[in-house]
Amino acid sequence: MEEIKKFIDLLLRYKFVLITIPLITVMVTFYIVRNLPDVYPAQAQIATGIVDETQQMALSEASVLQENRINQKFINMVQIMQSKSMVDLVSYELIIHDLTSKPFREPSDLLKTLNLEAQKHALSVFKEKYAKKEGLNLRNADEEGLHRVLGSMGYDELSLKNDLLVYRAGTTDFIFIDYQSENPELSAFVVNTLSNEFTDYYTILVKENQRSSVNFLKNLLKVKSDTLQARITGLREYKIKNRILNLNEQSSQIYTQTADYELRMQQAEKDIVALKGTIANIDKKFDPKDRRYMESTFTNLNQKIIGTRAELNALQDKYTKSDFDEKYKNSIDSIQQVISNQINTVSDKYTDNPMNSKAQLIQKKLELQIELDRTVYGLNSLKKQLSEMSSKFERLVPHEAVIQTFERDIQTGSEEYQDLLAQYNKVTMEAEFPVKLRQAQVAMPGLPLPSKKMLLVIISGIMSGIFCVIVLFIMFFLDNRIKVPSDLVLLTKAPVLGYLNLVGKSTLDLKGIWKNLHGTPEMREFKKQLRSTRFEVNRELARTSDRGQVLSVTSISEGEGKTLISACIAYTYVMVNKKVLLIDGNFDNPSITRNSNTKFFLEDFLNSGSLENINLNSGITVMGNHGGDKSLLEVSDEETILERLEQLRSRFDVILVETPPLDALNKAKEWILFTDKTVSVFEAEQTINEIKNQHINFLTSLNGQFIGWILNKVKQQGKVSNKIDHANVLD
């Protein structure tokens, strides 16, 4: 809140500036804009057909574009319309119009300097550039001169772009072209010309791109077709060369036959095991004598059966090799019938041993042996056929890999061809469809815009006022000067015993202040602050001792008002009936000595210690010095100085010593060594730099000897006046 109050006080201090500058700005703006011509706007509208469903192709599905893709298309269109090549075409048409018919603008001074031949030459060059859609070559002196002619008429690229606006209306399908000038016909001509040039250029560009795409896809489609046909021909020749009709069907047949043979082999092996087991069981039931009887009796019959079985095995082998042809099946059945008859004959002629009735077992054994032989021989035949099937399958495997490669390449080529064909058909259809870009609204000459003169005047006044406030705020923000006691306390971390306001007097009559001879508000304030400062100083001194106190009054730099403040504090003590000794300890600038009629000098007192010529009954006793480039310890030694000060303490209640400034280094510090307390005067409206910080650190390191600051020449807040620096009265 305090900072805001300070800033408001600053604004009040510069209130005349805040009023004067905006008034001057308003008057200057009014003078400038009073003769401004009226402005006539014109607007054209272009439908792009990008997001308008009514302009989509009826024979194809409209592709759904993403929003960022749509925005990118519109941005590209707007940039093309604002490009130099497009604006140059408008410039050419404008200058050609002005050179061949009633001009939109009065001829410029440069254009008036061209004679008839020069104008004809310029016209021919502009027409040639327009026909070729070229820009002017500024490296060519002749074309550079023509460019200056365009600029003089306000028809060059930069001049046209200043009043040209091209934009998309929200998320619609339309692009608007706005232009304004002092001539309604000129405004309409510019936007219509730019719209026509853009639609023509964009249409040609799209059509050329479509034709290029169609030709490219057509050539690529032919290449893909030839490649696909070559792959098909290669596959066909490979199959013919290797006598392969249908590899999949052949391998499937071999696999099926192999599986069938394996199944038959498993069954035959099972049958052999079963037959052998059965025959073995029958053999166990025969006695050896019976077996000899049977073999001797039926030798001839068995020989016949063996012969028939051989024929059966031969037919069985043919039946297996022929992949189980049915014609061999009938022959096998006939042979089996013959074998059955022979076995029955053996049974009929068999005269069994009356001791053993095993005729049926013998007959069964013969039948099983025949079946076993047939099964074993058939198993061997199946193994041979299975081996042949495996060989055929192994011969097909290499062909399978090659053919699969051919077929995969053909399938890939076919898919590429089909995709490319679909793209070709789509692009061909789009190339036959007209371009969707068109001018939806033609610009017409219109009425002028409402006058903005008064608005410009008001804005200028407001902006100048805001500018002044901003400047003052920057000044306030960057202003590090100490203006009030709180600023000094904040920056030095030391107390402020009081402050004295700035008064507008060339001299100060201290007696008159206390006798109320100066009744102005600032003098009353000054008197009040003197009392307050004396009270604070006296309270600090009272803590030292009951005898006379020695107070040194110093400052950081010369001219900060320590002489005036020393005299004022001394006079305030006189007003409370104190005996005060004011010592001028500033040998470099003895202002107290110069402004008093004292005959009592510091050097003489330190040498003699005599107080005989001093009137101790007067209110303020002044002890001056003879001046010169010297310091206290150069005048006398430390022991003598302490002895003389003790002598003075017994005679005076308060001893005030004005010391040299701290920037005099040891001269001020020597006095501070012999005083009880030290107070420093600081002039307001100063900043604290690094050098002053060193002196401040010295004062704050005196371990309680430094009692605080007295801020001098403080301006009254909210007031601005030409005051005289009263610190120069005695200093």
ZAMARGU-4260 file (C-alpha; in steps of 0.2 Angstrom, whole numbers, plus 5000, padded with zeros to 4 digits):
<rodrens>
0) 5000/5000/5000 | 5014/5012/5004 | 5022/5009/4987 | 5005/5012/4978 | 5004/5029/4988
5) 5021/5034/4983 | 5017/5030/4965 | 5001/5040/4966 | 5011/5055/4973 | 5022/5053/4959
10) 5008/5054/4947 | 5001/5069/4956 | 5018/5078/4955 | 5018/5076/4936 | 4999/5079/4933
15) 5003/5093/4921 | 5013/5082/4911 | 5000/5069/4911 | 4987/5082/4905 | 4998/5092/4893
20) 5006/5077/4882 | 4989/5069/4878 | 4982/5086/4873 | 4996/5089/4862 | 4995/5072/4854
25) 4976/5074/4851 | 4979/5090/4842 | 4993/5084/4832 | 4983/5068/4827 | 4968/5079/4823
30) 4979/5090/4811 | 4986/5074/4803 | 4969/5065/4800 | 4958/5079/4796 | 4961/5077/4777
35) 4961/5058/4776 | 4951/5052/4761 | 4937/5040/4763 | 4941/5021/4762 | 4931/5010/4751
40) 4931/4991/4755 | 4928/4977/4742 | 4926/4958/4746 | 4927/4943/4735 | 4922/4925/4740
45) 4930/4909/4733 | 4922/4892/4736 | 4936/4878/4737 | 4925/4863/4737 | 4936/4855/4750
50) 4923/4853/4764 | 4908/4857/4754 | 4898/4840/4751 | 4888/4848/4737 | 4903/4849/4726
55) 4909/4831/4729 | 4910/4818/4715 | 4894/4808/4713 | 4902/4793/4706 | 4915/4791/4720
60) 4914/4791/4739 | 4921/4808/4746 | 4937/4805/4756 | 4936/4810/4774 | 4950/4822/4777
65) 4957/4825/4794 | 4955/4843/4801 | 4974/4846/4801 | 4975/4841/4783 | 4960/4852/4778
70) 4968/4867/4787 | 4985/4863/4778 | 4976/4864/4761 | 4968/4881/4765 | 4984/4888/4772
75) 4993/4883/4756 | 4979/4891/4745 | 4980/4907/4756 | 4999/4908/4754 | 4998/4905/4735
80) 4986/4920/4734 | 4997/4931/4744 | 5013/4925/4735 | 5023/4938/4725 | 5019/4930/4708
85) 5000/4932/4711 | 5002/4950/4717 | 5013/4954/4703 | 5000/4949/4691 | 4987/4961/4699
90) 5001/4974/4698 | 5003/4972/4680 | 4984/4972/4676 | 4982/4988/4687 | 4996/4998/4678
95) 4990/4991/4661 | 4973/4997/4665 | 4979/5015/4670 | 4990/5016/4654 | 4976/5011/4642
100) 4960/5017/4650 | 4953/5029/4663 | 4966/5027/4677 | 4960/5022/4695 | 4973/5035/4702
105) 4980/5051/4697 | 4997/5048/4688 | 5012/5050/4699 | 5025/5062/4696 | 5037/5049/4690
110) 5024/5042/4678 | 5021/5060/4671 | 5039/5061/4667 | 5037/5047/4654 | 5035/5052/4636
115) 5023/5043/4624 | 5037/5032/4618 | 5042/5027/4636 | 5024/5024/4640 | 5022/5012/4625
120) 5038/5003/4630 | 5032/5001/4648 | 5015/4995/4642 | 5023/4982/4631 | 5035/4976/4644
125) 5021/4974/4657 | 5010/4965/4645 | 5024/4953/4641 | 5028/4950/4659 | 5009/4947/4662
130) 5008/4934/4648 | 5024/4925/4654 | 5018/4926/4672 | 5036/4933/4676 | 5042/4945/4689
135) 5052/4961/4685 | 5071/4958/4686 | 5077/4971/4697 | 5095/4968/4691 | 5090/4975/4674
140) 5090/4994/4674 | 5075/4996/4663 | 5064/4984/4673 | 5070/4991/4689 | 5064/5008/4683
145) 5047/5000/4679 | 5046/4993/4696 | 5049/5011/4703 | 5034/5017/4692 | 5023/5003/4700
150) 5029/5009/4717 | 5025/5027/4713 | 5007/5023/4709 | 5005/5012/4724 | 5003/4996/4713
155) 5019/4987/4719 | 5018/4971/4729 | 5022/4979/4746 | 5009/4993/4743 | 4995/4981/4738
160) 4999/4969/4753 | 4997/4983/4765 | 4978/4984/4762 | 4975/4966/4756 | 4968/4953/4767
165) 4966/4935/4763 | 4958/4923/4775 | 4947/4908/4778 | 4930/4911/4786 | 4930/4900/4802
170) 4929/4882/4797 | 4919/4885/4781 | 4923/4880/4763 | 4926/4899/4758 | 4941/4910/4756
175) 4938/4929/4757 | 4948/4942/4749 | 4947/4960/4756 | 4955/4975/4750 | 4952/4994/4753
180) 4957/5010/4744 | 4952/5027/4741 | 4943/5022/4725 | 4928/5009/4725 | 4932/5004/4707
185) 4950/5001/4712 | 4945/4990/4727 | 4933/4979/4717 | 4946/4978/4703 | 4960/4972/4714
190) 4950/4958/4723 | 4941/4952/4707 | 4958/4951/4697 | 4967/4942/4711 | 4952/4930/4713
195) 4952/4926/4694 | 4971/4924/4693 | 4971/4912/4707 | 4957/4902/4701 | 4965/4901/4683
200) 4982/4897/4690 | 4975/4884/4703 | 4965/4876/4689 | 4979/4874/4677 | 4990/4868/4691
205) 4978/4854/4697 | 4974/4849/4679 | 4993/4847/4675 | 4996/4837/4691 | 4981/4826/4686
210) 4988/4823/4669 | 5005/4820/4675 | 4998/4807/4687 | 4987/4799/4674 | 5003/4797/4662
215) 5014/4791/4676 | 5001/4778/4682 | 4998/4772/4664 | 5016/4769/4661 | 5018/4761/4678
220) 5003/4750/4675 | 5011/4744/4658 | 5027/4740/4667 | 5018/4730/4680 | 5007/4721/4667
225) 5023/4716/4657 | 5031/4710/4673 | 5016/4700/4678 | 5014/4692/4660 | 5033/4687/4660
230) 5031/4678/4677 | 5016/4669/4671 | 5025/4664/4655 | 5040/4658/4665 | 5029/4647/4676
235) 5021/4639/4661 | 5037/4635/4652 | 5044/4628/4668 | 5030/4616/4670 | 5031/4611/4652
240) 5049/4608/4653 | 5048/4597/4669 | 5031/4589/4663 | 5021/4595/4677 | 5002/4597/4674
245) 4996/4601/4691 | 5009/4599/4705 | 4996/4601/4719 | 4985/4587/4712 | 5000/4576/4708
250) 5007/4577/4725 | 4990/4575/4733 | 4988/4559/4723 | 5005/4552/4728 | 5001/4557/4746
255) 4984/4548/4746 | 4992/4532/4738 | 5006/4532/4750 | 4994/4533/4765 | 4983/4519/4757
260) 4999/4508/4755 | 5004/4511/4773 | 4987/4507/4779 | 4987/4490/4769 | 5005/4486/4775
265) 4999/4488/4793 | 4984/4477/4790 | 4995/4464/4781 | 5008/4464/4795 | 4994/4461/4807
270) 4987/4447/4797 | 5004/4438/4795 | 5006/4439/4814 | 4989/4432/4816 | 4991/4418/4803
275) 5008/4413/4810 | 5001/4411/4827 | 4986/4401/4822 | 4997/4389/4812 | 5008/4387/4826
280) 4994/4382/4838 | 4987/4369/4825 | 5005/4362/4824 | 5005/4359/4842 | 4990/4348/4841
285) 4998/4335/4829 | 5009/4320/4834 | 5024/4318/4823 | 5018/4301/4817 | 5002/4308/4811
290) 5012/4322/4802 | 5022/4308/4793 | 5006/4299/4788 | 4998/4314/4781 | 5013/4320/4772
295) 5016/4302/4764 | 4998/4301/4759 | 4995/4318/4752 | 5011/4323/4743 | 5004/4324/4726
300) 4989/4334/4731 | 5000/4347/4740 | 5011/4349/4725 | 4996/4355/4715 | 4990/4367/4729
305) 5008/4374/4729 | 5007/4377/4710 | 4990/4385/4712 | 4997/4397/4726 | 5011/4403/4715
310) 4998/4408/4702 | 4989/4417/4715 | 5004/4426/4721 | 5008/4432/4703 | 4990/4439/4701
315) 4992/4447/4718 | 5008/4456/4713 | 4999/4463/4697 | 4984/4468/4707 | 4995/4479/4719
320) 5006/4486/4705 | 4990/4491/4695 | 4984/4501/4710 | 4971/4488/4714 | 4963/4487/4697
325) 4946/4478/4697 | 4950/4467/4682 | 4963/4457/4692 | 4951/4455/4707 | 4940/4443/4697
330) 4956/4432/4692 | 4961/4432/4710 | 4944/4426/4716 | 4944/4412/4703 | 4961/4406/4708
335) 4956/4406/4726 | 4941/4396/4721 | 4952/4383/4713 | 4963/4382/4729 | 4947/4379/4739
340) 4942/4365/4728 | 4959/4357/4729 | 4959/4358/4748 | 4941/4350/4748 | 4948/4336/4737
345) 4962/4333/4750 | 4949/4332/4763 | 4938/4320/4753 | 4953/4308/4750 | 4959/4309/4767
350) 4958/4293/4777 | 4961/4298/4794 | 4969/4288/4807 | 4956/4280/4817 | 4966/4285/4832
355) 4965/4303/4828 | 4950/4314/4821 | 4959/4330/4815 | 4953/4331/4797 | 4946/4348/4800
360) 4962/4355/4808 | 4972/4349/4794 | 4961/4357/4781 | 4961/4373/4791 | 4980/4373/4792
365) 4982/4371/4774 | 4970/4386/4771 | 4980/4397/4783 | 4996/4392/4775 | 4990/4397/4758
370) 4983/4414/4766 | 5000/4417/4775 | 5010/4415/4759 | 4998/4426/4749 | 4999/4439/4763
375) 5018/4439/4764 | 5020/4441/4746 | 5007/4455/4745 | 5017/4464/4759 | 5033/4463/4749
380) 5024/4470/4734 | 5016/4484/4745 | 5034/4489/4751 | 5040/4490/4733 | 5026/4501/4728
385) 5028/4512/4744 | 5046/4515/4740 | 5042/4520/4722 | 5029/4533/4729 | 5042/4540/4740
390) 5054/4542/4726 | 5041/4551/4715 | 5037/4562/4730 | 5055/4567/4732 | 5057/4571/4714
395) 5042/4583/4716 | 5049/4592/4731 | 5062/4603/4721 | 5049/4608/4708 | 5037/4612/4722
400) 5049/4626/4729 | 5052/4633/4712 | 5034/4633/4707 | 5029/4641/4724 | 5042/4655/4720
405) 5034/4658/4703 | 5016/4658/4710 | 5021/4670/4725 | 5029/4682/4713 | 5014/4681/4701
410) 5002/4684/4716 | 5012/4699/4722 | 5013/4706/4705 | 4994/4703/4702 | 4990/4712/4719
415) 5001/4727/4714 | 4993/4727/4697 | 4976/4727/4704 | 4980/4741/4716 | 4988/4752/4703
420) 4974/4749/4691 | 4961/4755/4705 | 4972/4771/4707 | 4973/4773/4689 | 4954/4772/4686
425) 4951/4784/4701 | 4964/4797/4695 | 4957/4796/4677 | 4940/4799/4683 | 4945/4814/4694
430) 4955/4821/4679 | 4939/4821/4669 | 4929/4829/4683 | 4930/4849/4683 | 4940/4858/4696
435) 4929/4862/4711 | 4937/4879/4714 | 4926/4894/4709 | 4923/4912/4713 | 4907/4912/4723
440) 4905/4930/4725 | 4911/4944/4714 | 4916/4960/4722 | 4906/4976/4717 | 4910/4994/4721
445) 4903/4999/4738 | 4900/5013/4750 | 4914/5020/4761 | 4918/5014/4778 | 4913/5025/4793
450) 4925/5038/4796 | 4938/5033/4809 | 4946/5050/4812 | 4938/5054/4829 | 4942/5036/4834
455) 4960/5039/4829 | 4960/5055/4839 | 4953/5047/4854 | 4965/5032/4853 | 4980/5044/4851
460) 4975/5053/4867 | 4972/5037/4877 | 4988/5029/4871 | 4999/5044/4874 | 4992/5045/4892
465) 4995/5027/4895 | 5013/5029/4888 | 5016/5043/4900 | 5010/5033/4914 | 5021/5018/4909
470) 5036/5030/4908 | 5032/5037/4925 | 5030/5019/4932 | 5047/5014/4924 | 5055/5030/4932
475) 5047/5025/4949 | 5052/5007/4947 | 5070/5011/4943 | 5071/5025/4956 | 5082/5019/4970
480) 5083/5036/4978 | 5080/5038/4997 | 5066/5050/5000 | 5058/5045/5017 | 5065/5038/5033
485) 5058/5021/5030 | 5069/5020/5014 | 5084/5024/5024 | 5080/5011/5038 | 5077/4998/5025
490) 5093/5000/5015 | 5105/5003/5030 | 5097/4992/5044 | 5100/5007/5056 | 5088/5018/5065
495) 5083/5036/5059 | 5082/5048/5074 | 5073/5061/5064 | 5071/5070/5048 | 5071/5088/5043
500) 5060/5094/5029 | 5066/5105/5014 | 5061/5124/5017 | 5061/5138/5005 | 5072/5150/5013
505) 5089/5156/5008 | 5094/5159/5026 | 5087/5152/5042 | 5084/5162/5058 | 5084/5149/5072
510) 5078/5162/5085 | 5064/5167/5074 | 5058/5149/5072 | 5056/5147/5091 | 5048/5165/5092
515) 5035/5160/5079 | 5041/5173/5068 | 5039/5161/5053 | 5022/5154/5054 | 5022/5145/5037
520) 5017/5127/5037 | 5034/5121/5031 | 5042/5131/5045 | 5031/5124/5058 | 5034/5107/5052
525) 5053/5111/5052 | 5052/5116/5071 | 5042/5101/5075 | 5055/5089/5067 | 5069/5099/5076
530) 5061/5095/5093 | 5058/5077/5089 | 5076/5075/5083 | 5083/5083/5098 | 5073/5072/5109
535) 5079/5056/5101 | 5097/5062/5101 | 5096/5067/5120 | 5088/5050/5124 | 5103/5041/5117
540) 5115/5053/5125 | 5107/5051/5142 | 5112/5033/5142 | 5131/5037/5141 | 5134/5046/5158
545) 5128/5060/5169 | 5142/5072/5165 | 5143/5082/5148 | 5141/5071/5133 | 5151/5072/5117
550) 5141/5069/5101 | 5150/5069/5084 | 5139/5074/5069 | 5146/5067/5053 | 5140/5063/5035
555) 5145/5052/5021 | 5149/5066/5009 | 5152/5085/5010 | 5136/5096/5008 | 5123/5085/5016
560) 5118/5098/5029 | 5128/5092/5045 | 5132/5110/5048 | 5114/5116/5049 | 5109/5101/5059
565) 5123/5103/5071 | 5118/5121/5074 | 5099/5117/5075 | 5102/5103/5087 | 5113/5115/5098
570) 5099/5128/5098 | 5086/5116/5103 | 5097/5111/5118 | 5098/5130/5122 | 5079/5131/5122
575) 5079/5118/5136 | 5092/5128/5146 | 5107/5117/5142 | 5125/5123/5140 | 5130/5119/5123
580) 5148/5119/5115 | 5148/5118/5096 | 5165/5113/5090 | 5170/5115/5072 | 5180/5099/5069
585) 5180/5101/5050 | 5198/5108/5046 | 5195/5106/5027 | 5179/5116/5027 | 5177/5126/5043
590) 5159/5133/5039 | 5154/5135/5057 | 5170/5146/5060 | 5166/5157/5045 | 5148/5160/5050
595) 5152/5164/5068 | 5162/5178/5076 | 5171/5166/5088 | 5188/5170/5095 | 5189/5153/5103
600) 5199/5141/5092 | 5202/5122/5094 | 5220/5122/5090 | 5223/5136/5104 | 5213/5126/5117
605) 5222/5110/5113 | 5239/5118/5115 | 5235/5129/5131 | 5219/5122/5139 | 5214/5139/5144
610) 5195/5144/5145 | 5198/5161/5152 | 5191/5171/5137 | 5175/5160/5135 | 5158/5167/5141
615) 5151/5151/5148 | 5134/5160/5152 | 5130/5162/5133 | 5118/5149/5126 | 5129/5142/5112
620) 5148/5142/5113 | 5156/5140/5097 | 5174/5133/5095 | 5181/5136/5078 | 5197/5131/5069
625) 5210/5139/5059 | 5207/5127/5044 | 5220/5119/5033 | 5225/5102/5027 | 5227/5093/5044
630) 5218/5081/5055 | 5214/5080/5074 | 5229/5069/5079 | 5241/5080/5069 | 5236/5095/5080
635) 5238/5086/5096 | 5242/5069/5104 | 5228/5057/5110 | 5232/5060/5128 | 5230/5079/5127
640) 5214/5077/5117 | 5206/5066/5130 | 5212/5078/5144 | 5205/5093/5136 | 5188/5084/5132
645) 5187/5080/5150 | 5190/5098/5154 | 5176/5103/5143 | 5164/5090/5149 | 5164/5098/5166
650) 5159/5115/5159 | 5146/5110/5146 | 5130/5099/5146 | 5132/5094/5128 | 5147/5095/5117
655) 5143/5094/5098 | 5157/5091/5086 | 5155/5093/5067 | 5167/5081/5059 | 5173/5080/5041
660) 5163/5069/5030 | 5167/5050/5030 | 5174/5051/5013 | 5188/5061/5020 | 5193/5044/5028
665) 5204/5046/5044 | 5200/5064/5047 | 5182/5059/5052 | 5186/5043/5061 | 5199/5052/5072
670) 5185/5063/5079 | 5174/5048/5081 | 5187/5040/5093 | 5185/5053/5106 | 5166/5055/5106
675) 5153/5046/5116 | 5140/5045/5102 | 5140/5048/5083 | 5125/5053/5072 | 5126/5054/5053
680) 5117/5066/5042 | 5110/5059/5026 | 5103/5070/5012 | 5087/5064/5004 | 5085/5060/4985
685) 5101/5051/4985 | 5105/5033/4980 | 5117/5021/4990 | 5132/5015/4979 | 5146/5003/4984
690) 5157/5017/4991 | 5143/5023/5002 | 5140/5006/5008 | 5157/5004/5014 | 5155/5020/5025
695) 5138/5014/5031 | 5146/4997/5036 | 5159/5007/5046 | 5146/5016/5056 | 5136/5001/5060
700) 5151/4992/5066 | 5155/5005/5080 | 5147/4993/5093 | 5133/5005/5099 | 5143/5021/5097
705) 5133/5025/5081 | 5115/5030/5087 | 5107/5033/5070 | 5103/5044/5055 | 5096/5061/5053
710) 5088/5062/5036 | 5089/5080/5029 | 5080/5090/5015 | 5065/5078/5014 | 5053/5084/5001
715) 5035/5085/5006 | 5025/5071/4998 | 5013/5076/4984 | 5021/5094/4982 | 5033/5100/4969
720) 5041/5117/4972 | 5058/5125/4968 | 5065/5125/4985 | 5083/5132/4990 | 5094/5119/4998
725) 5095/5126/5016 | 5110/5115/5020 | 5121/5127/5011 | 5116/5141/5023 | 5130/5136/5035
730) 5139/5121/5026
</rodrens>
